[in-house]
Amino acid sequence: MGIISWIILGLLAGAIAKILLPGRDPGGLIGTTLIGVAGAFIGGWISTRFLDRPITKDFYDGATWAAAIGGSLVLLIIYRLLFGHSRSR
């Protein structure tokens, strides 16, 4: 997959992570989508590097999607823990 595919996958993974983890985010929609893109890259890197699961060139591979969504969820949780209470409600 190329860089554009990873960005698209990250945007979708960020949206899915937001659906799976509802609530108010400090960064709003833009912050959540950027976290999704970063989570897709980090999830793919962790999957390739540590889990010995190479990322295929197929956009519709389930393991690729799971890695991207998992990375997005982890980053979203960390982001909420670090910056969740910095905005007034």
N, C-alpha and C positions, 0 to 999 in steps of 0.2 A: 504494500500500500504506500502511496505517496503522502507527502506532507498535507496536501489538501484533503485527502481521505481521512487522515488522522484528525484534522481540525473539524471536519463534519462529524466524524464519530464522537469527538469530544463534546461538541455542542449537543448532540443527541444524548450522550451519556450524562452530561450535566443536567439536562431536562429530566431524564429518568431518575437520577439521583435526587433531584428536587421533589419529584413525585413520591419516591420511596421515603424521603426524610422531609416531610412538610414542616413548615414553620417559617418564622420570620428570619431572613438572612440579613446580616449587616451590610452586605454589598448590593443587595437587590438582584435584579435579573442579569445585569451585566457582570457583576461579581460572580454569580452562580455559573454563568456560561464560561467565564474565564477559568474558574475552578474545574469545570467539566473538561475543558481542553487540556489543562495541565494534568488533571487526573488520568485522562486517556494516555497521555505520553508516559506518565509515571507508572501507571498500571501495566502498560505494554513493556516498559523497560524492566520492571520487577518480574513480570511473567517470563521474559526472555532470559534475564540474568540469573535469577535465583530459583525459579520453579522449573527450569529446563523445559519450558514450553515455548518453542519458537512461534513468533507471530507469523501467520500465513499471509499470503498476498491477497487472500479472499476477504472482501469487505464484510461478507455475511457469515464469517466464522464465529461460532458461539463463544469459544474461549477468548477471542479477541474482544468481543463485546463484554464478556464477564470481567475481563481485566480492566477495561476502560471504565465500566460502571463501578467496579470495586475501588479503583483508584480515585474516582470522583467522589464516592461516598466517604472515603477516608479523609480526603482533603477538605470536604465540606464539614465533616465533624470537627477536624482540627481547627478550621477557620472559625466555626461557631464557638469553640471552646476559647480560642484566643481573643476574638473580637466581638463576641456575641452580646456583651453587655456594655459596649462602648457607645451605643446610640441610645438616646432617650426614647422611651416607648410611648 
